[in-house]
Amino acid sequence: MKKTTKRKTLILLSIGILIIATSQVCSYYFALPDLARGSFMGIGVGLLLTALIFGNMKPARR
């Protein structure tokens, strides 16, 4: 699989965190079924792991 660019990695991280936070807020205000809560958490964690594993986050050389 190709390495993703740093911009795409940051976008995936942002979306993953946003999905997890949204599911937490929605489950606080609404009664979500366990399937919906688990699906949102799984998608969010999957995006975070994908960004961390396949991301191009190499530090800049001096």
Summary of the structure (lengths in Angstrom):
residues: 62
radius of gyration: 14.5
end to end distance: 28.2
largest distance: 52.1
contacts: 150
relative contact order: 0.25
helix: 73%
strand: 0%
